[in-house]
Amino acid sequence: MSARRVAWLLIAGLAVIAFAIWLSSRRHLERDLAAGAPVLPGLQHSINTVTTVTLRKGDGTHTTLQKDVSVWRVTERGWPGDVGKVRKLLLDLGALNIVEEKTRLPANYPQLGVEDIGSPKATGTRVDVAAPSHTWSIIIGKPSGGKSGYVRVATAPQTLLAAPQLMVDSDPKGWLDHVLLDVPVARVRQVEEHPASGAAFTVSRDKKEQNDFAVSPLPKGRELTSPAAAEPITTALGSLTLEDVRKGGGTSDPPAARATFRTFDGLELELTGRKDGTHSLIAITARSTAKETAAEAEQLAARVTGWEFEIPDYKYNSMFTPLEELLRKPPQPPKKPPSAAKKTGAAAQSGTAEPVSK
């Protein structure tokens, strides 16, 4: 081999080595730049333009959040969404930064919960965020520690450890605006009760300054457990929240109970209730008998008419309390002395016998 050929081979070898060193340093530099970079570039500055957010899991549960002017609505229910919760999700997605790269192998995705949600066994949640100019899609996987979690951009093979940690729910009822009513006891003048069982009755007071409500009519010879026995009824509409919502009028089941709340300023709220399995459901009718509450009643009616609301069981039981639960137990009748026949029997069992007359 000539010296010239050896020189060319040496130069070529040095060139290969130099390229390998450059490539290695370049890859290292890219990884350093990736740490701290946004997972979803551009979202942070486009949050106010987002119009739709969808969340889906492999088991079929899904939620679609649609923005209508300034109101978010849960499409699957037709009810307003929790604006604060939706905005927090968008802010967290926009602030989601890469901590480090993880696997690119699809076989390893299930370990991190970032596999495609086409499989019913997939544990992650796919979130699609749409704005007029762009759509971002990400699969939220398992948490890692308390501050970060595994994610994967839905169109990319690379799994990432990212922060902050995201906990998302694909169940529509988790995104509802849960505020339903808030009528404090200070406003309540009277509640007319027609519970599911037992007699109808009324709880009332004449003045706001009265702490306790009178109950009438009381059964003859019976009395309340305490002067404040009716308090659970009169406070039932304070901070009342819903757990789920459905369109009303879709069932032929009659209401099991009815309660009409009347305030000192003329607001009337009629609530009808029924049980559907383990679900406690109410429907609400709002009206007013005074000018000062006419607008309030109109706004409430526009919001609640035509809907059934699932509420916590303890609230349902409070607003439809049977009269018997407000009353002291009646005194037990005195026990009758045992009859002579029973005495004779007891004596025979004890081994003694009645004297025999001759």
C-alpha positions, 0 to 999 in steps of 0.5 A: 500500500502506498504512503499516499493511500495510507495518508488518505485512510488516516485522514478519513478515519480522523474525519469519522472520529471528529464527526462522531465527537461532534454528533455526540456533543450535539446530542448532549447539547440538545438534551440540555436544551430540552430540559425545561422546555415546554411540552406543548409549545405555544399553548401558554400564550394561546390559553385565552383563544382555546375554544374546546377541551376534550378528555378521553380514556380507554374505558370510553369515559369522555368529557367535552368542554366547549367555550361559549363566549366566557362560559364553559359548558360540559357538552355531555350534560349541557350544563355550565362547567367549572370555569376555575377548574377548566382554566387551571387545567389550561394553565397547568398544560401551558406551564408543563415543562420537560424534566427529562426524556424517557422511553421511546419504545411502545412496548414500555408505554403501559408501564408509564401509562402513556399508551394510546387510548384505543385500548380499553386497558389503557390507563392514561387520559388523552387531552386535546386542546383546540384553538382557532390556529392550533390543536395540542394533543397529549396523553397524561400518564402515571404520576412520579413522586409528588411534583411530576408525571409521565406524559407523551405528546400524542403524535410523538414516540418520545415519553417525557417526565414533566412538571407540574404533575397533572391529575385529570378526570374524564368523567363529565360530572367532575367538570360541572359547575356544582353550585346550585342554590344558596338560601341562608336560614336568615331569609327563610320564613316558612317551609311547607313539607309533604314528605314521602311518608307521614303527615304533611306539616309546616315549619315557620316563624313570624320574625327574622329575629326568632332563632327557632321555628314552630312546627304545626300541626303536632299530633295530640300528646306529642312534642318536639325533640327540642325547640331547634328540631326543625333546623336541618329543614330550614338550613337545607338550601344553604350552600346546596351543591349538585353532584350530577345533573340530567334533563328533567321530564324523562321519567314517569315516576311521580315525585316522592316528596315535596317541600316549598321554601318561602322567604321573608322577601317573597322568594318561593322555591318548590322542590320535588324529590325522588329516589332513582336507585342510590341517587337522590334527585330534585327538581326546582320551581322558582317564583316570587310574590314580591317585587324585590325578588322578582328578578332573582326568581326569574334568573333562578327559573331560567337556570333550573327549569327543566332539570333534575339535580342529583344532590348529596343524600344528607341534604335530600334527607334534611329537606324532606324530613318526616314529621316523626323524626322531629318528635320525641318518642311517645312514652311506653305504656306501663307493663301489666302485672303477670296474670294468675295463670302465668304465676301458676305456670311459673310456680310449677316450673320452680318445683312448688305446687298449689295446695290441693283442696279437699 
